[in-house]
């Protein structure tokens, strides 16, 4: 479990294929937190929960399997790329962001970046089948960063990035067309699952009407 508050930006040092092009990969990350990590611990890399398989004074390694490669941007990572890092939260810590599992649901695409006087507005397109999991000023984890949905417009959402987040995460590399990892709010997913069991694509309007009818 994570909070979406990025502690460090590491850099990809090596990517080692573990078979064919479609197979998993061993990824080594250079990071200041490496000496404090232990084998079998969880670490969030761009929002995806990974298990540490090796750690040295300067790097740590994880093994990314095929399922993770299918659902995240990990297949597009290259040596030297910056990645957002967060260690697993402690039970006695403050939750400064929101509950983030590190279970990436899907990827989105940055469609525009607008710089204002004190913040940046990023508009991100996502698969419309996930629309029921988003609400205005609700929580969303993008590349592992706990952010607030500022606007919703069909299959696009806008998030506002404050200067601190811009300076201390990999947000500054999100250019138009960039792919980003998305994890929708865990509580919202459970609520939708309870209201619409069976695995059907959730309909936001129908769910709202169902909730109102049952009040």
TIZA-26931 format. One record per residue (C-alpha): residue number from 1; chain; x, y, z. Coordinates in steps of 0.1 Angstrom, whole numbers, plus 5000, padded with zeros to 4 digits. Layout:
BEGIN
+------+-------+------+------+------+
| resi | chain |   c1 |   c2 |   c3 |
+------+-------+------+------+------+
|  NUM |     A |    X |    Y |    Z |
...
+------+-------+------+------+------+
//
This chain:
BEGIN
+------+-------+------+------+------+
| resi | chain |   c1 |   c2 |   c3 |
+------+-------+------+------+------+
|    1 |     A | 5000 | 5000 | 5000 |
|    2 |     A | 5012 | 5035 | 4991 |
|    3 |     A | 5000 | 5071 | 4994 |
|    4 |     A | 5010 | 5086 | 4961 |
|    5 |     A | 5035 | 5110 | 4976 |
|    6 |     A | 5067 | 5105 | 4956 |
|    7 |     A | 5098 | 5103 | 4977 |
|    8 |     A | 5125 | 5103 | 4950 |
|    9 |     A | 5130 | 5103 | 4912 |
|   10 |     A | 5153 | 5074 | 4903 |
|   11 |     A | 5167 | 5066 | 4868 |
|   12 |     A | 5166 | 5033 | 4849 |
|   13 |     A | 5202 | 5019 | 4849 |
|   14 |     A | 5197 | 4986 | 4830 |
|   15 |     A | 5168 | 4966 | 4814 |
|   16 |     A | 5175 | 4929 | 4810 |
|   17 |     A | 5152 | 4908 | 4789 |
|   18 |     A | 5143 | 4875 | 4805 |
|   19 |     A | 5133 | 4857 | 4773 |
|   20 |     A | 5116 | 4868 | 4741 |
|   21 |     A | 5105 | 4904 | 4734 |
|   22 |     A | 5072 | 4896 | 4750 |
|   23 |     A | 5088 | 4881 | 4782 |
|   24 |     A | 5093 | 4898 | 4815 |
|   25 |     A | 5123 | 4920 | 4822 |
|   26 |     A | 5147 | 4926 | 4851 |
|   27 |     A | 5149 | 4963 | 4856 |
|   28 |     A | 5176 | 4980 | 4877 |
|   29 |     A | 5170 | 5015 | 4891 |
|   30 |     A | 5197 | 5039 | 4904 |
|   31 |     A | 5182 | 5055 | 4935 |
|   32 |     A | 5193 | 5071 | 4968 |
|   33 |     A | 5169 | 5049 | 4987 |
|   34 |     A | 5186 | 5017 | 4975 |
|   35 |     A | 5207 | 5011 | 5007 |
|   36 |     A | 5175 | 5011 | 5028 |
|   37 |     A | 5157 | 4986 | 5006 |
|   38 |     A | 5157 | 4949 | 5013 |
|   39 |     A | 5149 | 4919 | 4991 |
|   40 |     A | 5111 | 4911 | 4991 |
|   41 |     A | 5101 | 4946 | 5000 |
|   42 |     A | 5076 | 4965 | 4978 |
|   43 |     A | 5084 | 4997 | 4960 |
|   44 |     A | 5063 | 5017 | 4937 |
|   45 |     A | 5079 | 5026 | 4903 |
|   46 |     A | 5058 | 5050 | 4883 |
|   47 |     A | 5028 | 5038 | 4903 |
|   48 |     A | 5033 | 5001 | 4898 |
|   49 |     A | 5040 | 4980 | 4929 |
|   50 |     A | 5071 | 4959 | 4923 |
|   51 |     A | 5091 | 4935 | 4945 |
|   52 |     A | 5128 | 4942 | 4952 |
|   53 |     A | 5149 | 4912 | 4942 |
|   54 |     A | 5183 | 4927 | 4948 |
|   55 |     A | 5196 | 4959 | 4964 |
|   56 |     A | 5231 | 4975 | 4966 |
|   57 |     A | 5244 | 5008 | 4979 |
|   58 |     A | 5234 | 5026 | 4946 |
|   59 |     A | 5208 | 5005 | 4928 |
|   60 |     A | 5179 | 4981 | 4933 |
|   61 |     A | 5164 | 4955 | 4909 |
|   62 |     A | 5129 | 4942 | 4902 |
|   63 |     A | 5115 | 4916 | 4879 |
|   64 |     A | 5086 | 4929 | 4858 |
|   65 |     A | 5063 | 4901 | 4845 |
|   66 |     A | 5043 | 4900 | 4813 |
|   67 |     A | 5010 | 4911 | 4830 |
|   68 |     A | 5027 | 4942 | 4843 |
|   69 |     A | 5041 | 4950 | 4809 |
|   70 |     A | 5007 | 4947 | 4793 |
|   71 |     A | 4989 | 4970 | 4817 |
|   72 |     A | 5016 | 4997 | 4823 |
|   73 |     A | 5041 | 5019 | 4804 |
|   74 |     A | 5070 | 4996 | 4816 |
|   75 |     A | 5074 | 4982 | 4781 |
|   76 |     A | 5083 | 5017 | 4769 |
|   77 |     A | 5110 | 5024 | 4795 |
|   78 |     A | 5145 | 5030 | 4784 |
|   79 |     A | 5179 | 5033 | 4801 |
|   80 |     A | 5182 | 5067 | 4816 |
|   81 |     A | 5145 | 5074 | 4820 |
|   82 |     A | 5134 | 5091 | 4852 |
|   83 |     A | 5109 | 5071 | 4873 |
|   84 |     A | 5088 | 5081 | 4903 |
|   85 |     A | 5096 | 5061 | 4935 |
|   86 |     A | 5078 | 5055 | 4967 |
|   87 |     A | 5084 | 5029 | 4994 |
|   88 |     A | 5054 | 5011 | 5010 |
|   89 |     A | 5037 | 5031 | 5037 |
|   90 |     A | 5039 | 5023 | 5074 |
|   91 |     A | 5007 | 5017 | 5094 |
|   92 |     A | 5016 | 5045 | 5118 |
|   93 |     A | 5023 | 5071 | 5091 |
|   94 |     A | 5002 | 5100 | 5080 |
|   95 |     A | 4984 | 5094 | 5047 |
|   96 |     A | 4993 | 5126 | 5029 |
|   97 |     A | 4979 | 5115 | 4995 |
|   98 |     A | 4953 | 5088 | 4992 |
|   99 |     A | 4952 | 5050 | 4994 |
|  100 |     A | 4972 | 5038 | 4964 |
|  101 |     A | 4977 | 5000 | 4959 |
|  102 |     A | 5003 | 5002 | 4931 |
|  103 |     A | 4979 | 4981 | 4910 |
|  104 |     A | 4979 | 5000 | 4877 |
|  105 |     A | 4945 | 4998 | 4860 |
|  106 |     A | 4954 | 5010 | 4825 |
|  107 |     A | 4975 | 5037 | 4807 |
|  108 |     A | 4964 | 5071 | 4796 |
|  109 |     A | 4978 | 5096 | 4770 |
|  110 |     A | 4987 | 5132 | 4776 |
|  111 |     A | 4968 | 5153 | 4750 |
|  112 |     A | 4978 | 5188 | 4761 |
|  113 |     A | 5000 | 5207 | 4786 |
|  114 |     A | 4991 | 5243 | 4796 |
|  115 |     A | 5014 | 5264 | 4818 |
|  116 |     A | 4997 | 5290 | 4839 |
|  117 |     A | 5013 | 5315 | 4863 |
|  118 |     A | 5017 | 5291 | 4892 |
|  119 |     A | 5007 | 5257 | 4879 |
|  120 |     A | 5006 | 5234 | 4849 |
|  121 |     A | 4973 | 5218 | 4836 |
|  122 |     A | 4977 | 5184 | 4820 |
|  123 |     A | 4948 | 5170 | 4800 |
|  124 |     A | 4949 | 5132 | 4798 |
|  125 |     A | 4928 | 5109 | 4777 |
|  126 |     A | 4918 | 5074 | 4790 |
|  127 |     A | 4896 | 5045 | 4780 |
|  128 |     A | 4859 | 5056 | 4785 |
|  129 |     A | 4851 | 5023 | 4801 |
|  130 |     A | 4868 | 5036 | 4833 |
|  131 |     A | 4847 | 5068 | 4835 |
|  132 |     A | 4826 | 5055 | 4864 |
|  133 |     A | 4857 | 5055 | 4886 |
|  134 |     A | 4863 | 5092 | 4883 |
|  135 |     A | 4845 | 5122 | 4899 |
|  136 |     A | 4853 | 5159 | 4899 |
|  137 |     A | 4879 | 5167 | 4926 |
|  138 |     A | 4883 | 5130 | 4932 |
|  139 |     A | 4916 | 5112 | 4936 |
|  140 |     A | 4937 | 5096 | 4908 |
|  141 |     A | 4972 | 5082 | 4908 |
|  142 |     A | 4991 | 5091 | 4877 |
|  143 |     A | 5026 | 5075 | 4874 |
|  144 |     A | 5022 | 5069 | 4911 |
|  145 |     A | 5015 | 5105 | 4920 |
|  146 |     A | 4984 | 5112 | 4941 |
|  147 |     A | 4965 | 5140 | 4922 |
|  148 |     A | 4931 | 5156 | 4922 |
|  149 |     A | 4908 | 5155 | 4892 |
|  150 |     A | 4903 | 5192 | 4883 |
|  151 |     A | 4880 | 5187 | 4853 |
|  152 |     A | 4862 | 5159 | 4835 |
|  153 |     A | 4852 | 5160 | 4799 |
|  154 |     A | 4841 | 5128 | 4783 |
|  155 |     A | 4871 | 5105 | 4781 |
|  156 |     A | 4895 | 5132 | 4792 |
|  157 |     A | 4905 | 5145 | 4826 |
|  158 |     A | 4925 | 5175 | 4836 |
|  159 |     A | 4949 | 5176 | 4866 |
|  160 |     A | 4966 | 5207 | 4880 |
|  161 |     A | 5003 | 5203 | 4890 |
|  162 |     A | 5018 | 5225 | 4916 |
|  163 |     A | 5054 | 5237 | 4913 |
|  164 |     A | 5067 | 5213 | 4941 |
|  165 |     A | 5053 | 5183 | 4922 |
|  166 |     A | 5066 | 5195 | 4889 |
|  167 |     A | 5101 | 5199 | 4904 |
|  168 |     A | 5102 | 5167 | 4924 |
|  169 |     A | 5086 | 5141 | 4901 |
|  170 |     A | 5089 | 5130 | 4865 |
|  171 |     A | 5059 | 5152 | 4855 |
|  172 |     A | 5082 | 5176 | 4836 |
|  173 |     A | 5088 | 5147 | 4811 |
|  174 |     A | 5051 | 5144 | 4803 |
|  175 |     A | 5050 | 5159 | 4769 |
|  176 |     A | 5020 | 5158 | 4745 |
|  177 |     A | 5015 | 5121 | 4734 |
|  178 |     A | 5033 | 5107 | 4765 |
|  179 |     A | 5018 | 5075 | 4780 |
|  180 |     A | 5012 | 5075 | 4818 |
|  181 |     A | 5001 | 5048 | 4843 |
|  182 |     A | 4967 | 5053 | 4858 |
|  183 |     A | 4953 | 5038 | 4890 |
|  184 |     A | 4918 | 5048 | 4899 |
|  185 |     A | 4907 | 5054 | 4934 |
|  186 |     A | 4904 | 5021 | 4953 |
|  187 |     A | 4873 | 5031 | 4973 |
|  188 |     A | 4855 | 5041 | 4941 |
|  189 |     A | 4863 | 5008 | 4924 |
|  190 |     A | 4849 | 4988 | 4953 |
|  191 |     A | 4817 | 5010 | 4954 |
|  192 |     A | 4812 | 5005 | 4916 |
|  193 |     A | 4818 | 4968 | 4920 |
|  194 |     A | 4792 | 4966 | 4948 |
|  195 |     A | 4766 | 4985 | 4928 |
|  196 |     A | 4773 | 4968 | 4895 |
|  197 |     A | 4785 | 4932 | 4901 |
|  198 |     A | 4792 | 4908 | 4872 |
|  199 |     A | 4821 | 4926 | 4856 |
|  200 |     A | 4800 | 4946 | 4831 |
|  201 |     A | 4814 | 4979 | 4819 |
|  202 |     A | 4801 | 5004 | 4845 |
|  203 |     A | 4776 | 5031 | 4833 |
|  204 |     A | 4782 | 5063 | 4855 |
|  205 |     A | 4747 | 5076 | 4849 |
|  206 |     A | 4730 | 5043 | 4856 |
|  207 |     A | 4750 | 5039 | 4888 |
|  208 |     A | 4741 | 5074 | 4900 |
|  209 |     A | 4704 | 5067 | 4893 |
|  210 |     A | 4706 | 5033 | 4911 |
|  211 |     A | 4722 | 5050 | 4942 |
|  212 |     A | 4695 | 5077 | 4942 |
|  213 |     A | 4667 | 5052 | 4940 |
|  214 |     A | 4680 | 5032 | 4969 |
|  215 |     A | 4686 | 5061 | 4993 |
+------+-------+------+------+------+
//
